[in-house]
Amino acid sequence: MATQTVDVAARRLPARIRPASFAWGLWRFVRVYPVLPGFLLFSLVMLAVTADLTPFDATRQSLRDRTLAPGTYSLNPALEGERYLLGTDQFGRDVLTRIMHGARLSLMIVAIVSVVGIVVGTAYGVAAGYFGGFTDELMLRLVDMYYAIPFLLLALVTVIVLGKSMEVTIGLLALQSWPPFVRVVRAEVLSLKERDYVMSARVCGASAGRIMWKHLLPGVINTVIVIATLRVGQIVLTEAILSFLGAGISPPRPAWGLMTSEGRNYLNDAWWIAFFPGLAIFMLVVSLNFIGDWFRDRFDPRLRQLQ
């Protein structure tokens, strides 16, 4: 009798406070947190970390193994018994090994360019918003002038003058990475600098540098994190486009965009040369975009109020 009373009471409970099953808890966890994008990003990071553990060299050519299909064993006596899981390219190089080394290269470029963009763009936006007036107007007009320059044209001219190298590619991407932070950070600072605690710091004689560093920067850091996570995917795509057009990483470095460009002439006979690097670019950009959306929903107070 007591058991039946408990069962009836449990059925009468609202759905929100009923004991959740393991499947429901798992589904809720997957909905709240970016589990699948995080797993994809973690897998690509592990590919980059373990790139040196493969039996193949990312740049060594083997003409006997040219354009072998995925899953084919090597025809080179020096590599007897070794299997190409994702096939080989037109020079007999293992596609999987090159993708792994390309992941390392892409993540390194993304890290350097993101740091440069965050530091320069945030500092520029905070300074423009804090000083205001003529200084703000001049700094914004400089940003508008920069946006008026076609980036691809600038990249092609720079490569013609300086040549192709990883340093030139990182410099070009860094030039493109900082402007998206400026206007958003400036708008936040224009609102924050009128708050009471900032006015009190001015009355107490705090310098402009101290106010920007101690009082304004902490107020915009959440916004900066959201913009940075959303811009990382764009950096990857831009690097791939530059490499695809021949203005990025120079061969024989295994850049994903360069691998896709080299494989476009073999789509009919060896589709895997271009397909798998393109798939890697797609997975990285999609996972970073989803994680960026999650950070935006997590840190934006206006979106938290709607939930």
C-alpha positions as CSV (number, residue, x, y, z in Angstrom):
1,M,0.0,0.0,0.0
2,A,2.8,2.4,0.9
3,T,4.6,1.5,-2.4
4,Q,1.5,2.4,-4.5
5,T,1.2,5.7,-2.6
6,V,4.8,6.6,-3.5
7,D,4.3,5.7,-7.2
8,V,1.1,7.8,-7.4
9,A,2.9,10.7,-5.8
10,A,5.9,10.4,-8.2
11,R,3.5,10.5,-11.2
12,R,1.9,13.7,-9.9
13,L,5.2,15.5,-9.6
14,P,5.9,18.1,-12.3
15,A,8.2,17.1,-15.1
16,R,10.9,19.5,-14.0
17,I,11.4,17.9,-10.5
18,R,10.9,14.2,-11.4
19,P,13.9,12.0,-10.9
20,A,15.8,12.2,-14.3
21,S,17.0,9.1,-16.0
22,F,20.6,8.6,-17.1
23,A,19.5,9.0,-20.8
24,W,17.7,12.2,-20.1
25,G,20.7,13.6,-18.1
26,L,23.1,12.6,-21.0
27,W,20.8,14.3,-23.5
28,R,20.6,17.4,-21.4
29,F,24.4,17.5,-21.0
30,V,24.9,17.2,-24.8
31,R,22.4,20.0,-25.4
32,V,23.9,22.4,-22.9
33,Y,27.6,21.8,-23.7
34,P,29.3,21.5,-27.1
35,V,30.2,17.9,-26.7
36,L,30.5,16.9,-30.4
37,P,32.3,20.0,-31.5
38,G,34.6,19.7,-28.6
39,F,35.3,16.0,-29.5
40,L,36.1,17.0,-33.1
41,L,38.4,19.8,-32.0
42,F,40.1,17.4,-29.5
43,S,40.5,14.8,-32.2
44,L,42.2,17.3,-34.5
45,V,44.5,18.5,-31.7
46,M,45.5,14.9,-31.0
47,L,46.3,14.4,-34.7
48,A,48.6,17.4,-34.5
49,V,50.2,16.1,-31.3
50,T,50.8,12.5,-32.6
51,A,51.9,13.6,-36.1
52,D,55.5,12.4,-35.5
53,L,54.4,8.9,-34.6
54,T,53.4,7.8,-38.1
55,P,55.8,5.6,-40.1
56,F,55.7,8.0,-43.0
57,D,57.4,11.3,-43.7
58,A,55.1,14.2,-44.6
59,T,57.5,15.6,-47.3
60,R,59.3,12.4,-48.6
61,Q,58.2,11.4,-52.1
62,S,57.7,7.8,-53.2
63,L,57.1,7.6,-57.0
64,R,56.1,3.9,-56.8
65,D,53.2,4.8,-54.5
66,R,51.7,7.7,-56.5
67,T,47.9,8.1,-56.2
68,L,47.3,4.9,-54.3
69,A,43.7,4.5,-53.1
70,P,42.8,4.6,-49.3
71,G,43.6,1.4,-47.6
72,T,46.3,0.3,-50.1
73,Y,49.6,-1.2,-49.0
74,S,52.9,0.5,-50.0
75,L,54.6,-0.7,-53.2
76,N,58.0,0.7,-52.0
77,P,60.3,-2.1,-50.7
78,A,61.6,0.4,-48.0
79,L,58.0,0.7,-46.7
80,E,56.9,-2.9,-47.1
81,G,53.9,-3.8,-45.0
82,E,52.9,-0.2,-44.4
83,R,49.4,0.8,-45.2
84,Y,48.1,4.1,-46.5
85,L,44.8,4.6,-44.6
86,L,43.8,7.7,-46.6
87,G,45.8,7.0,-49.8
88,T,48.7,8.9,-51.3
89,D,49.0,12.1,-53.3
90,Q,50.5,12.6,-56.8
91,F,54.0,12.4,-55.3
92,G,53.4,9.2,-53.3
93,R,53.2,11.0,-49.9
94,D,50.8,9.7,-47.3
95,V,47.7,11.9,-47.1
96,L,47.0,11.1,-43.5
97,T,50.5,12.0,-42.4
98,R,50.3,15.3,-44.3
99,I,46.9,16.1,-42.7
100,M,48.3,15.4,-39.3
101,H,51.2,17.7,-39.9
102,G,48.9,20.2,-41.5
103,A,46.8,20.2,-38.3
104,R,49.8,21.2,-36.3
105,L,50.6,24.0,-38.8
106,S,47.1,25.3,-38.8
107,L,46.7,25.3,-35.0
108,M,50.0,27.1,-34.6
109,I,49.0,29.8,-37.1
110,V,45.6,30.2,-35.4
111,A,47.2,30.5,-32.0
112,I,49.7,33.2,-33.1
113,V,47.2,35.2,-35.2
114,S,44.5,35.1,-32.5
115,V,46.8,36.4,-29.8
116,V,48.0,39.2,-32.1
117,G,44.4,40.1,-33.1
118,I,43.1,40.0,-29.5
119,V,46.0,42.2,-28.1
120,V,46.1,44.8,-30.9
121,G,42.3,45.0,-31.5
122,T,41.4,45.2,-27.8
123,A,44.0,47.8,-27.0
124,Y,42.9,49.9,-30.0
125,G,39.2,49.6,-29.2
126,V,39.8,50.5,-25.5
127,A,41.9,53.5,-26.3
128,A,39.4,54.8,-28.9
129,G,36.5,54.4,-26.6
130,Y,38.2,55.9,-23.6
131,F,39.7,59.0,-25.1
132,G,36.7,59.8,-27.4
133,G,36.3,63.0,-29.3
134,F,38.8,63.7,-32.1
135,T,41.0,60.8,-31.2
136,D,38.1,58.4,-31.4
137,E,37.0,59.8,-34.7
138,L,40.6,59.6,-36.2
139,M,41.1,56.0,-35.0
140,L,37.8,54.8,-36.4
141,R,38.5,56.5,-39.8
142,L,41.8,54.6,-39.9
143,V,39.9,51.4,-39.4
144,D,37.4,52.3,-42.2
145,M,40.4,53.0,-44.5
146,Y,41.8,49.7,-43.7
147,Y,38.5,47.9,-44.5
148,A,38.5,49.7,-47.9
149,I,41.7,47.8,-49.0
150,P,40.9,44.5,-50.7
151,F,42.6,41.8,-48.5
152,L,43.2,39.3,-51.3
153,L,44.8,42.0,-53.5
154,L,47.0,43.1,-50.6
155,A,48.0,39.5,-50.0
156,L,48.9,38.8,-53.6
157,V,50.9,42.0,-53.9
158,T,52.7,41.3,-50.6
159,V,53.6,37.7,-51.8
160,I,54.9,39.1,-55.1
161,V,57.2,41.6,-53.3
162,L,58.3,39.5,-50.3
163,G,57.8,36.0,-51.6
164,K,55.8,33.0,-50.1
165,S,56.7,32.0,-46.6
166,M,55.0,31.1,-43.3
167,E,56.1,34.3,-41.8
168,V,54.5,36.4,-44.5
169,T,51.3,34.3,-44.2
170,I,51.1,34.9,-40.5
171,G,51.8,38.6,-40.9
172,L,48.9,38.9,-43.5
173,L,46.5,37.0,-41.3
174,A,47.5,39.1,-38.3
175,L,46.8,42.3,-40.3
176,Q,43.2,41.0,-40.9
177,S,42.6,39.7,-37.4
178,W,42.5,42.8,-35.2
179,P,39.8,45.1,-36.8
180,P,36.8,43.0,-35.9
181,F,37.5,43.6,-32.2
182,V,37.8,47.4,-32.4
183,R,34.1,48.6,-32.9
184,V,32.6,46.1,-30.4
185,V,35.2,46.8,-27.7
186,R,34.9,50.6,-28.3
187,A,31.1,50.5,-27.9
188,E,31.5,48.6,-24.6
189,V,34.1,51.1,-23.3
190,L,31.9,54.1,-24.3
191,S,29.2,52.7,-21.9
192,L,31.6,51.5,-19.2
193,K,33.6,54.8,-18.9
194,E,30.4,56.6,-17.7
195,R,30.0,54.2,-14.7
196,D,30.4,55.4,-11.2
197,Y,33.5,53.3,-10.4
198,V,35.3,54.7,-13.4
199,M,34.4,58.3,-12.5
200,S,35.5,57.7,-8.9
201,A,38.9,56.4,-10.2
202,R,39.3,59.7,-12.2
203,V,38.5,61.8,-9.2
204,C,41.1,59.9,-7.2
205,G,43.7,60.8,-9.7
206,A,44.2,57.5,-11.5
207,S,46.0,57.7,-14.8
208,A,44.4,56.9,-18.1
209,G,46.6,53.8,-18.5
210,R,45.5,52.5,-15.0
211,I,41.8,53.1,-15.7
212,M,41.9,51.3,-19.0
213,W,43.9,48.4,-17.5
214,K,42.3,48.0,-14.1
215,H,38.7,49.2,-14.7
216,L,37.7,49.0,-18.4
217,L,39.6,46.0,-19.7
218,P,38.0,43.5,-17.2
219,G,34.6,44.8,-18.3
220,V,35.1,43.9,-21.9
221,I,37.1,40.6,-21.6
222,N,34.0,38.4,-21.9
223,T,33.1,40.2,-25.2
224,V,36.7,39.7,-26.4
225,I,36.6,36.0,-25.7
226,V,33.3,35.6,-27.6
227,I,34.7,37.5,-30.7
228,A,37.9,35.6,-30.6
229,T,36.2,32.2,-30.6
230,L,33.9,33.2,-33.5
231,R,36.9,34.6,-35.5
232,V,39.1,31.5,-35.2
233,G,37.2,29.6,-37.9
234,Q,37.5,32.6,-40.2
235,I,41.3,32.6,-39.7
236,V,41.5,28.9,-40.7
237,L,39.4,29.6,-43.8
238,T,41.5,32.6,-44.8
239,E,44.7,30.7,-44.4
240,A,43.3,27.8,-46.5
241,I,42.1,30.3,-49.2
242,L,45.6,31.9,-49.4
243,S,47.3,28.6,-49.7
244,F,44.7,27.4,-52.3
245,L,45.4,30.5,-54.4
246,G,49.2,30.1,-54.1
247,A,49.7,33.1,-51.8
248,G,50.0,31.2,-48.5
249,I,52.2,28.4,-47.3
250,S,54.7,27.3,-49.9
251,P,55.3,23.6,-50.7
252,P,56.3,21.1,-49.6
253,R,54.8,22.2,-46.2
254,P,51.6,20.2,-45.7
255,A,49.1,23.1,-45.4
256,W,45.5,21.9,-45.8
257,G,44.6,24.6,-48.4
258,L,47.7,23.8,-50.4
259,M,46.9,20.1,-50.3
260,T,43.4,20.8,-51.6
261,S,44.7,23.1,-54.3
262,E,47.2,20.4,-55.4
263,G,44.5,17.7,-55.5
264,R,42.0,19.6,-57.6
265,N,43.7,18.4,-60.8
266,Y,43.2,14.8,-59.8
267,L,39.5,14.8,-58.7
268,N,38.5,12.3,-61.4
269,D,41.2,9.7,-60.7
270,A,42.3,10.4,-57.1
271,W,39.6,12.3,-55.3
272,W,41.0,11.6,-51.9
273,I,43.9,13.9,-52.4
274,A,41.6,17.0,-52.2
275,F,38.7,15.5,-50.3
276,F,40.3,14.6,-47.0
277,P,42.2,17.9,-46.5
278,G,38.9,19.7,-47.3
279,L,37.1,17.6,-44.8
280,A,39.6,18.5,-42.2
281,I,39.1,22.2,-42.9
282,F,35.3,21.7,-42.7
283,M,35.5,19.8,-39.3
284,L,37.9,22.4,-37.8
285,V,35.9,25.4,-38.9
286,V,32.5,23.9,-37.9
287,S,33.7,22.8,-34.5
288,L,35.2,26.2,-33.7
289,N,32.1,28.0,-34.9
290,F,29.8,25.8,-32.6
291,I,32.2,26.4,-29.7
292,G,32.2,30.1,-30.4
293,D,28.4,30.1,-30.4
294,W,28.4,28.3,-27.1
295,F,30.8,30.9,-25.6
296,R,28.6,33.7,-26.9
297,D,25.5,32.2,-25.2
298,R,27.5,31.6,-22.0
299,F,29.1,35.0,-21.6
300,D,26.6,37.4,-23.2
301,P,24.4,38.6,-20.3
302,R,21.6,39.7,-22.7
303,L,21.3,36.1,-24.0
304,R,21.4,34.7,-20.5
305,Q,18.4,36.8,-19.6
306,L,16.3,35.2,-22.4
307,Q,17.0,31.7,-21.3
